[in-house]
């Protein structure tokens, strides 16, 4: 009940932001379009995860491009590109002509956002298969890790975020927000030419990077020599975690296991 009150308070406080969304007539419930009828639904035994996602949607409508409605004034908003990107992320393929035509019309004529397209694809029979859900989640996670941390996700991170996407309804923005708030992200100062630049790391932070890389690639703890050598690379040569991972993948041990 407490969370319900918080969500309703948030919706009330952001009426000016949510008003254009409430005005849209929807035939399905999505993060953005849910605002119009969310109050009755909150008392209809909505799960806690759904309440939390609704609250996040209210708070982020102004800043998230995937919730923006189509407008000819937004030059960067191209319906064909939006639909293709959603199909690639959710279903792992280009849209068929009928799908492209239908969702393009929904964006232009019915005011659908990119998030609405994605929600509709997630509710499709094609996405219902476990394999499609897992592949879609992994694509989203890998892209977020590369963009924010400059590396491939470790096994633990991949499993955790995959579960959050499939079971708890997280989307790419949720994953990216979590990564930006991570302890590892605090050490990243920027990305230049596809390579992450970092502030000076502590010995403990370098050790954590080596350990994650070993567990991810070789599925074991690092030996003393490996820990010493790769820590030196990180601290002295400013290697990133991805460079450690790449080096381990080129090792004789990795080749023997694969």
C-alpha positions as CSV (number, residue, x, y, z in Angstrom):
1,X,0.0,0.0,0.0
2,X,2.8,2.4,0.8
3,X,4.4,2.0,-2.6
4,X,1.0,2.5,-4.2
5,X,0.6,5.8,-2.5
6,X,4.1,6.8,-3.5
7,X,3.4,6.0,-7.2
8,X,0.1,7.9,-7.1
9,X,1.9,10.9,-5.5
10,X,4.5,10.8,-8.2
11,X,1.9,10.7,-10.9
12,X,0.1,13.7,-9.3
13,X,3.3,15.6,-9.0
14,X,4.1,15.1,-12.7
15,X,0.7,15.8,-14.2
16,X,2.2,18.3,-16.6
17,X,4.6,15.8,-17.9
18,X,2.2,12.9,-18.2
19,X,-0.8,14.9,-19.6
20,X,0.2,14.3,-23.3
21,X,0.5,10.6,-22.6
22,X,-2.8,10.3,-20.9
23,X,-4.5,11.9,-23.9
24,X,-3.4,9.1,-26.2
25,X,-5.9,6.3,-26.7
26,X,-4.2,2.9,-26.3
27,X,-5.4,-0.6,-26.8
28,X,-2.5,-2.1,-24.9
29,X,-0.7,-1.2,-21.6
30,X,2.9,0.0,-21.8
31,X,5.2,1.9,-19.5
32,X,4.2,5.3,-21.0
33,X,0.6,4.6,-22.0
34,X,-0.3,3.1,-18.7
35,X,-0.6,6.5,-17.0
36,X,-4.1,7.2,-18.2
37,X,-5.7,4.3,-16.4
38,X,-3.1,3.4,-13.8
39,X,-5.0,4.4,-10.7
40,X,-7.8,1.8,-11.0
41,X,-5.3,-0.8,-12.0
42,X,-3.1,-0.2,-8.9
43,X,-5.9,-1.5,-6.7
44,X,-6.5,-4.5,-9.0
45,X,-3.7,-6.5,-7.3
46,X,-0.9,-5.2,-9.5
47,X,2.4,-6.9,-8.7
48,X,5.1,-4.8,-7.0
49,X,7.3,-5.0,-10.1
50,X,4.6,-3.4,-12.2
51,X,4.1,-0.6,-9.7
52,X,7.8,0.1,-9.6
53,X,8.0,0.2,-13.5
54,X,5.0,2.6,-13.6
55,X,6.7,4.9,-11.1
56,X,9.9,4.9,-13.0
57,X,8.1,5.7,-16.2
58,X,6.5,8.8,-14.7
59,X,9.8,10.1,-13.4
60,X,11.7,9.5,-16.7
61,X,9.2,10.5,-19.4
62,X,10.8,13.8,-19.9
63,X,14.3,12.5,-20.5
64,X,13.9,9.1,-22.1
65,X,13.8,9.2,-25.9
66,X,12.1,5.8,-26.1
67,X,9.0,7.3,-24.6
68,X,8.8,10.3,-26.9
69,X,5.8,10.5,-29.3
70,X,6.2,11.0,-33.0
71,X,6.5,14.6,-34.2
72,X,7.7,16.1,-37.5
73,X,9.6,18.6,-35.4
74,X,11.8,15.8,-34.1
75,X,14.2,15.3,-37.0
76,X,15.9,12.4,-35.3
77,X,12.7,10.5,-34.9
78,X,12.5,8.2,-37.9
79,X,9.7,5.6,-37.6
80,X,11.3,3.1,-40.0
81,X,14.5,3.2,-37.9
82,X,12.6,2.9,-34.7
83,X,10.8,-0.2,-35.9
84,X,13.9,-1.9,-37.3
85,X,15.8,-1.2,-34.1
86,X,13.0,-2.7,-31.9
87,X,12.8,-5.8,-34.1
88,X,16.5,-6.4,-34.0
89,X,16.6,-6.0,-30.2
90,X,13.5,-7.9,-29.3
91,X,13.2,-10.5,-32.0
92,X,16.7,-10.5,-33.4
93,X,15.7,-9.9,-37.0
94,X,14.6,-7.2,-39.5
95,X,10.8,-6.5,-39.6
96,X,8.8,-8.2,-42.3
97,X,7.0,-5.8,-44.6
98,X,3.6,-6.1,-42.8
99,X,5.2,-5.5,-39.4
100,X,7.1,-2.5,-40.6
101,X,4.0,-1.0,-42.2
102,X,1.8,-1.7,-39.2
103,X,4.1,-0.3,-36.5
104,X,5.2,2.6,-38.7
105,X,1.5,3.5,-39.0
106,X,1.0,3.2,-35.2
107,X,3.9,5.6,-34.6
108,X,2.7,8.2,-37.0
109,X,-1.1,7.9,-36.8
110,X,-1.6,6.7,-33.3
111,X,1.2,8.4,-31.5
112,X,3.0,5.3,-30.4
113,X,6.5,5.7,-28.8
114,X,9.4,3.3,-29.4
115,X,8.6,1.8,-26.0
116,X,5.1,1.0,-27.2
117,X,6.5,-0.8,-30.2
118,X,8.9,-2.8,-28.0
119,X,6.1,-3.8,-25.6
120,X,3.9,-5.0,-28.4
121,X,6.8,-7.1,-29.8
122,X,7.4,-8.6,-26.3
123,X,3.7,-9.6,-26.2
124,X,4.0,-11.3,-29.6
125,X,3.9,-15.2,-30.0
126,X,7.3,-15.1,-31.6
127,X,8.8,-13.5,-28.5
128,X,7.0,-16.0,-26.2
129,X,9.5,-18.7,-26.8
130,X,12.3,-18.9,-24.2
131,X,15.0,-18.7,-26.7
132,X,13.9,-15.4,-28.2
133,X,13.5,-13.8,-24.8
134,X,17.0,-14.9,-23.7
135,X,18.7,-13.8,-27.0
136,X,17.0,-10.4,-26.8
137,X,18.0,-9.8,-23.2
138,X,21.6,-10.8,-24.0
139,X,21.8,-8.3,-26.9
140,X,20.6,-5.5,-24.7
141,X,23.0,-6.4,-21.8
142,X,26.0,-6.7,-24.0
143,X,25.4,-3.4,-25.7
144,X,24.9,-1.7,-22.4
145,X,28.1,-3.2,-21.0
146,X,30.1,-2.1,-24.0
147,X,28.8,1.4,-24.1
148,X,29.1,2.1,-20.3
149,X,31.8,-0.1,-19.0
150,X,33.7,-0.8,-22.3
151,X,33.7,-4.6,-21.9
152,X,31.7,-7.7,-22.3
153,X,29.5,-8.7,-19.4
154,X,30.9,-11.2,-17.0
155,X,28.9,-14.4,-16.5
156,X,27.4,-13.2,-13.2
157,X,26.3,-9.9,-14.6
158,X,24.9,-11.4,-17.7
159,X,22.8,-13.9,-15.6
160,X,21.6,-11.2,-13.2
161,X,20.5,-8.7,-15.8
162,X,19.0,-11.4,-18.0
163,X,16.8,-12.5,-15.1
164,X,15.8,-8.9,-14.4
165,X,14.8,-8.4,-18.0
166,X,12.9,-11.7,-18.4
167,X,11.4,-12.1,-15.0
168,X,11.1,-8.6,-13.6
169,X,10.3,-6.6,-16.8
170,X,13.5,-4.5,-16.9
171,X,14.2,-2.7,-20.2
172,X,17.5,-1.4,-21.6
173,X,17.2,1.9,-19.8
174,X,16.9,0.0,-16.5
175,X,20.1,-2.0,-17.2
176,X,22.0,1.1,-18.3
177,X,20.9,3.0,-15.1
178,X,22.1,0.2,-12.9
179,X,25.5,0.0,-14.7
180,X,26.0,3.8,-14.4
181,X,25.4,3.5,-10.7
182,X,27.8,0.5,-10.3
183,X,31.1,0.8,-8.4
184,X,33.0,-0.2,-11.6
185,X,31.5,2.7,-13.5
186,X,32.9,5.2,-11.1
187,X,36.3,4.4,-12.3
188,X,35.5,5.1,-15.9
189,X,36.3,8.6,-17.1
190,X,35.3,8.3,-20.7
191,X,35.5,6.3,-23.9
192,X,37.9,7.3,-26.7
193,X,38.0,5.5,-30.0
194,X,36.0,2.7,-28.5
195,X,38.4,2.3,-25.6
196,X,37.6,3.1,-22.0
197,X,39.7,5.6,-20.1
198,X,39.9,5.2,-16.4
199,X,41.0,7.2,-13.3
200,X,43.8,5.7,-11.2
201,X,42.7,2.4,-9.8
202,X,43.6,0.9,-6.4
203,X,45.3,-2.4,-6.0
204,X,42.1,-3.9,-4.7
205,X,40.1,-2.6,-7.7
206,X,42.7,-4.1,-10.1
207,X,42.5,-7.4,-8.3
208,X,38.7,-7.4,-8.7
209,X,39.1,-6.8,-12.5
210,X,41.5,-9.7,-12.9
211,X,39.4,-12.0,-10.8
212,X,36.2,-11.2,-12.8
213,X,38.0,-11.8,-16.1
214,X,39.4,-15.1,-14.9
215,X,36.0,-16.3,-13.7
216,X,34.3,-15.1,-16.9
217,X,36.8,-16.6,-19.4
218,X,38.5,-19.5,-17.7
219,X,35.8,-20.2,-15.0
220,X,38.4,-20.3,-12.2
221,X,40.1,-18.0,-9.7
222,X,43.4,-16.5,-11.0
223,X,46.7,-18.1,-10.0
224,X,49.3,-16.0,-8.3
225,X,51.4,-15.4,-11.5
226,X,48.3,-14.4,-13.5
227,X,47.1,-12.1,-10.7
228,X,50.5,-10.4,-10.5
229,X,51.0,-10.0,-14.3
230,X,47.5,-8.7,-15.1
231,X,47.4,-6.4,-12.2
232,X,50.6,-4.9,-13.4
233,X,49.1,-4.4,-16.9
234,X,46.1,-2.7,-15.4
235,X,48.0,-0.4,-12.9
236,X,51.0,0.4,-15.1
237,X,49.8,0.1,-18.7
238,X,46.2,1.1,-17.9
239,X,44.7,-2.0,-19.4
240,X,40.9,-2.2,-19.3
241,X,39.0,-5.3,-18.2
242,X,38.2,-6.1,-21.8
243,X,41.9,-6.2,-22.6
244,X,42.4,-8.7,-19.8
245,X,39.5,-10.8,-21.1
246,X,40.9,-10.7,-24.6
247,X,44.3,-11.8,-23.4
248,X,42.8,-14.7,-21.5
249,X,40.8,-15.8,-24.6
250,X,44.1,-16.0,-26.5
251,X,45.7,-18.1,-23.8
252,X,46.6,-21.8,-24.3
253,X,44.4,-22.7,-21.4
254,X,41.3,-21.1,-23.1
255,X,42.0,-22.8,-26.4
256,X,42.4,-26.2,-24.8
257,X,39.0,-25.8,-23.2
258,X,37.3,-24.7,-26.4
